[in-house]
Amino acid sequence: RWFGDEAAGTARLLAPDGGLVGFGHSMGGAALLMAAHRDPALFDRLVLFEPVVMEPPTAPIDPDEVPLVVGARRRRRRFASTDEAYDNYSGKPPMSLMTPEALRAYVEWGFRRTASGDVELRCDPEFESDTFAASWSNGVWDLLPGVDVPTVVVSGAVVEAGPSSASSLIAGRLPHAELVVLEHQTHFGPFSHPDEVAALIAG
């Protein structure tokens, strides 16, 4: 719920009279859904790229069996410099799919310098992992029918157990939604195809 509070608060600061077009990727998409449910007047339209919103499971889920959760937990948190981080990410997927400009922005703004002179991720991998693990119990799935804002749900190629696998279900539960599937993209579509995604946002 904190994510929704932050998104709504930021939206009010940017446009006290509403009228925003909100774009959210991954957990950012879930945060915007929470914000729009609380105050739909903030937004004229939402564009959500593979929002992390999961249908509540019928049986307990072992986080250690969820690739998104495990991958976040294993994320390397420190590098000697942002240049080393850039070189590391640019050489292997999925971040190698990002444009050079997007990847450079990620390492410049996603890391902070430590007292020892190296750099570390601003978002602790354990926090990120726990956030993903809570996606099945954060209540957003139940909010979807009450989000009274025109919404475009965007998905890359559908991958089992990935956020893309829920995109069509999310669009189906939203009262004013359309689904756009971009088969040539992945969950990192906003960073690998920024111009194409920007065109969707522009409408």
Number of C-alpha atoms within 10 A of each C-alpha: 13 9 16 21 15 15 22 24 14 13 23 16 10 12 12 13 12 16 14 17 17 21 19 20 20 18 21 20 24 27 25 27 33 27 24 27 21 17 17 20 16 24 24 16 23 22 26 27 29 31 26 25 28 23 15 16 9 6 6 8 12 9 15 12 10 15 12 17 21 18 14 18 18 11 14 13 15 17 18 14 17 22 13 15 23 20 13 13 18 18 11 10 9 13 19 17 20 21 16 15 10 17 21 19 12 17 20 16 11 15 20 18 16 11 7 7 11 15 22 21 18 12 12 14 19 15 12 17 20 15 15 22 19 14 18 18 14 17 16 22 22 14 15 20 16 15 21 21 21 18 24 22 25 24 26 22 16 20 13 9 12 17 21 23 18 21 25 19 16 22 21 16 16 22 15 15 21 16 17 16 17 15 10 9 17 21 22 19 22 20 20 22 17 15 11 12 19 13 9 14 16 8 10
